[in-house]
Every structure is written in C-alpha cells, then in structure tokens.
Amino acid sequence: MMVIPADLPPSLAPLAWMLGTWKGWGMLAGRDDAPDTAVVEEIRSEICGTRMRLITAIRHGLPAPGVEIDPVWDAAEGLARIDAGDLVVEETIYIEVLPGSGALPPPGEYEPREFTGTGSDTRGLGVLWAGVGVGPRVQMVSDAIARGPRADEVTRLGRMFGLVAGEMMWTQERTIGSGEAAVEISGRLMRTERATTESGEAVEGIDADDREGRPHD
C-alpha cells in the first residue's frame, strides 16, 4: 500500500507512486531502416511546490562486448549489462493535477485524475501536455507543440507509464509530419531513490496490487 507523508501536497497524491528516482534501460527506434538501439534511462520525479517536476534523461546504451540485448531483462540486469553513453535527450516537465470530485470510489477502483504539463527538451521541443492518471497508470498526450529551428517536425506525442511488479514501464509514441504514430522510445526502470517532502519524510512506494482507491483533493 501507499504510505503518504502528512506534508505531501494533497494535489500530488494521485501521482505519488511516480515520485523518486528511477533508473533502467530501454530501446530507441532507429531512423528510416536503421535498427533499434539500446538506451540507458533515468527519470526523476520531484516535488516542486504543489507540482511535480519530471526530469527524464536518455543516453545511448553501450552493451558490454559480446553481449546481445535480451528484451526480457529487468531494469537491474539491463543496467548491469549496458553502459551509458552520450546524451540522446533530456527533458523537464512541470505537472499540475486538476481537482478531483472528492468522492470515494468503490473498493478496488480508482478515480481518474486529470492533469496538465508544460515541458521542454534538448531537441528543441516545447510541449503542453494533457494527461490522466488512474491508480498506478498514467497516459499523456500533447495538446500543443512548439518546435525550435533544428527540431524534428513532430506533430503529436503520446506517452504511457505504468507500475508493473515494482518497475516503471513506459513508452512514447510520436508522429512526424502527416505520418502515422510509431513507438519512439520504451523503457523499464527500477526505483533507486525515494523522494522526500519538505520535512524530509520519504514518500514510500506503492504495491502493484494496491487497490485502496482512497480519494485525494
């Protein structure tokens, strides 16, 4: 179950499972006919006033000599077998959760909670996000995208996060120009550090089977 410190901003409670530092590995889709390649990933979810600051860094993965990537590796095994190389992209998003109904959902269910996000990355994209969280599952889509002069012609982004057996799984789809949406990045990460509130109290994790469904303001 989720253990929520008394001084955690109530607005962040629906996304509290994401708080902390997560590290792992994933795959980056190749351009044109190029093969997919491994990446090393870090996601830091921090308390920033009443908002959550989500910082994502993705680096090229350098597998050890003679090692072939196995898609069934968990986060720990992937990190043990893949070194981090040059930066692919770093991104910062500020997320604000919108007010909920305050009603208690039925046992075993969660109230969907909507949120907005404002972010930018080192590839020259500025994105306004719209999202919804349902328990330990989050979905985000781009509401508007601004592109720098050297940025790709990205017209849509979609992202999904989920907690599976204690690991954060995530994928990002993107659409270039008038093309079709395709998965650009995927990953699986383990929590390596817990976030703390202003008082220094740690925000504990949430079990994958937690179904209290407690309401939050």
C-alpha positions as semicolon CSV with decimal commas, in nm:
position;residue;x (nm);y (nm);z (nm)
1;M;0,000;0,000;0,000
2;M;0,087;0,364;-0,040
3;V;0,226;0,547;0,263
4;I;0,169;0,921;0,216
5;P;0,353;1,171;0,442
6;A;0,134;1,427;0,617
7;D;0,304;1,720;0,442
8;L;0,286;1,582;0,087
9;P;0,088;1,839;-0,118
10;P;-0,260;1,681;-0,148
11;S;-0,271;1,766;-0,517
12;L;0,023;1,530;-0,580
13;A;-0,123;1,227;-0,404
14;P;-0,276;1,076;-0,724
15;L;0,072;1,067;-0,885
16;A;0,273;0,999;-0,569
17;W;0,369;0,650;-0,690
18;M;0,588;0,815;-0,956
19;L;0,789;1,022;-0,708
20;G;1,156;0,936;-0,665
21;T;1,448;0,850;-0,891
22;W;1,409;0,565;-1,140
23;K;1,685;0,411;-1,350
24;G;1,678;0,144;-1,617
25;W;1,713;0,071;-1,981
26;G;1,504;0,060;-2,295
27;M;1,506;0,078;-2,672
28;L;1,519;0,372;-2,913
29;A;1,362;0,326;-3,255
30;G;1,604;0,358;-3,546
31;R;1,559;0,621;-3,815
32;D;1,444;0,503;-4,158
33;D;1,580;0,149;-4,197
34;A;1,830;0,171;-3,911
35;P;1,791;-0,091;-3,635
36;D;1,659;-0,010;-3,289
37;T;1,928;0,057;-3,031
38;A;1,955;0,026;-2,654
39;V;1,938;0,329;-2,425
40;V;2,001;0,392;-2,056
41;E;1,732;0,599;-1,887
42;E;1,683;0,799;-1,569
43;I;1,356;0,960;-1,458
44;R;1,350;1,189;-1,155
45;S;1,006;1,281;-1,022
46;E;1,038;1,558;-0,765
47;I;0,805;1,767;-0,553
48;C;0,813;2,128;-0,671
49;G;0,569;2,330;-0,460
50;T;0,227;2,190;-0,545
51;R;0,351;2,050;-0,878
52;M;0,560;1,753;-0,982
53;R;0,880;1,812;-1,176
54;L;0,953;1,521;-1,408
55;I;1,310;1,515;-1,541
56;T;1,396;1,249;-1,798
57;A;1,747;1,180;-1,931
58;I;1,807;0,924;-2,205
59;R;2,156;0,820;-2,312
60;H;2,282;0,588;-2,582
61;G;2,337;0,237;-2,445
62;L;2,672;0,064;-2,483
63;P;2,632;-0,313;-2,430
64;A;2,933;-0,497;-2,294
65;P;3,144;-0,670;-2,563
66;G;2,979;-0,988;-2,689
67;V;2,651;-0,912;-2,510
68;E;2,329;-0,934;-2,710
69;I;2,029;-0,739;-2,586
70;D;1,758;-0,961;-2,437
71;P;1,414;-0,795;-2,421
72;V;1,323;-0,993;-2,107
73;W;1,595;-0,827;-1,896
74;D;1,456;-0,641;-1,598
75;A;1,585;-0,295;-1,509
76;A;1,866;-0,418;-1,283
77;E;2,001;-0,670;-1,533
78;G;1,986;-0,420;-1,816
79;L;2,181;-0,165;-1,615
80;A;2,440;-0,428;-1,527
81;R;2,497;-0,516;-1,894
82;I;2,460;-0,178;-2,065
83;D;2,679;0,127;-2,001
84;A;2,557;0,482;-2,053
85;G;2,700;0,675;-2,348
86;D;2,628;1,017;-2,497
87;L;2,307;1,203;-2,420
88;V;2,017;1,147;-2,659
89;V;1,772;1,387;-2,496
90;E;1,694;1,546;-2,162
91;E;1,350;1,680;-2,082
92;T;1,184;1,864;-1,793
93;I;0,804;1,872;-1,743
94;Y;0,610;2,055;-1,470
95;I;0,287;1,869;-1,394
96;E;-0,019;2,007;-1,217
97;V;-0,300;1,773;-1,110
98;L;-0,651;1,914;-1,153
99;P;-0,908;1,896;-0,869
100;G;-1,098;1,570;-0,829
101;S;-1,454;1,503;-0,721
102;G;-1,361;1,418;-0,361
103;A;-1,591;1,115;-0,376
104;L;-1,473;0,776;-0,251
105;P;-1,453;0,528;-0,541
106;P;-1,583;0,172;-0,496
107;P;-1,340;-0,081;-0,343
108;G;-1,083;-0,196;-0,596
109;E;-1,127;0,110;-0,818
110;Y;-0,959;0,448;-0,865
111;E;-1,100;0,784;-0,962
112;P;-0,936;0,902;-1,287
113;R;-0,744;1,224;-1,221
114;E;-0,667;1,470;-1,499
115;F;-0,352;1,681;-1,508
116;T;-0,168;1,924;-1,732
117;G;0,202;1,955;-1,804
118;T;0,442;2,210;-1,951
119;G;0,777;2,085;-2,073
120;S;1,076;2,135;-2,299
121;D;1,368;1,921;-2,410
122;T;1,718;1,948;-2,551
123;R;1,599;1,852;-2,902
124;G;1,414;2,184;-2,933
125;L;1,058;2,082;-2,847
126;G;0,826;2,271;-2,614
127;V;0,514;2,071;-2,527
128;L;0,187;2,134;-2,348
129;W;0,059;1,801;-2,218
130;A;-0,285;1,676;-2,115
131;G;-0,297;1,361;-1,910
132;V;-0,495;1,131;-1,685
133;G;-0,384;0,903;-1,404
134;V;-0,580;0,600;-1,286
135;G;-0,402;0,443;-0,989
136;P;-0,050;0,335;-1,095
137;R;-0,119;0,404;-1,464
138;V;-0,069;0,733;-1,646
139;Q;-0,142;0,840;-2,002
140;M;-0,032;1,170;-2,158
141;V;-0,086;1,329;-2,500
142;S;0,048;1,650;-2,647
143;D;-0,201;1,935;-2,652
144;A;0,030;2,174;-2,838
145;I;0,389;2,150;-2,964
146;A;0,636;2,432;-3,037
147;R;0,946;2,343;-3,238
148;G;1,285;2,509;-3,246
149;P;1,461;2,569;-3,580
150;R;1,653;2,239;-3,569
151;A;1,382;2,022;-3,414
152;D;1,214;1,735;-3,599
153;E;0,871;1,805;-3,744
154;V;0,694;1,637;-3,455
155;T;0,318;1,695;-3,474
156;R;0,197;1,469;-3,192
157;L;0,335;1,287;-2,889
158;G;0,177;1,023;-2,668
159;R;0,320;0,868;-2,354
160;M;0,217;0,592;-2,114
161;F;0,355;0,498;-1,771
162;G;0,264;0,202;-1,555
163;L;0,382;0,023;-1,243
164;V;0,432;-0,348;-1,310
165;A;0,583;-0,577;-1,046
166;G;0,756;-0,279;-0,885
167;E;0,909;-0,147;-1,207
168;M;0,808;0,161;-1,403
169;M;0,726;0,069;-1,762
170;W;0,685;0,347;-2,015
171;T;0,660;0,412;-2,387
172;Q;0,647;0,720;-2,607
173;E;0,481;0,738;-2,946
174;R;0,542;1,025;-3,183
175;T;0,406;1,141;-3,516
176;I;0,632;1,313;-3,768
177;G;0,457;1,545;-4,012
178;S;0,145;1,383;-4,152
179;G;0,277;1,030;-4,095
180;E;0,146;0,763;-3,862
181;A;0,217;0,738;-3,492
182;A;0,500;0,500;-3,405
183;V;0,675;0,398;-3,084
184;E;0,993;0,605;-3,048
185;I;1,118;0,505;-2,701
186;S;1,037;0,234;-2,448
187;G;1,181;0,154;-2,111
188;R;1,165;-0,031;-1,781
189;L;1,310;0,127;-1,471
190;M;1,354;0,048;-1,104
191;R;1,328;0,300;-0,822
192;T;1,675;0,378;-0,690
193;E;1,589;0,664;-0,454
194;R;1,271;0,778;-0,282
195;A;1,150;1,136;-0,296
196;T;1,117;1,332;0,026
197;T;0,878;1,603;0,135
198;E;0,982;1,940;0,279
199;S;1,001;1,783;0,625
200;G;1,243;1,519;0,495
201;E;0,993;1,233;0,521
202;A;1,027;0,974;0,243
203;V;0,739;0,904;0,008
204;E;0,705;0,527;0,016
205;G;0,631;0,320;-0,291
206;I;0,302;0,167;-0,394
207;D;0,247;-0,203;-0,442
208;A;0,133;-0,312;-0,786
209;D;-0,176;-0,471;-0,632
210;D;-0,269;-0,173;-0,410
211;R;-0,640;-0,114;-0,459
212;E;-0,743;0,101;-0,165
213;G;-0,871;0,364;-0,404
214;R;-0,861;0,632;-0,135
215;P;-0,974;0,978;-0,252
216;H;-0,745;1,281;-0,260
217;D;-0,817;1,650;-0,303
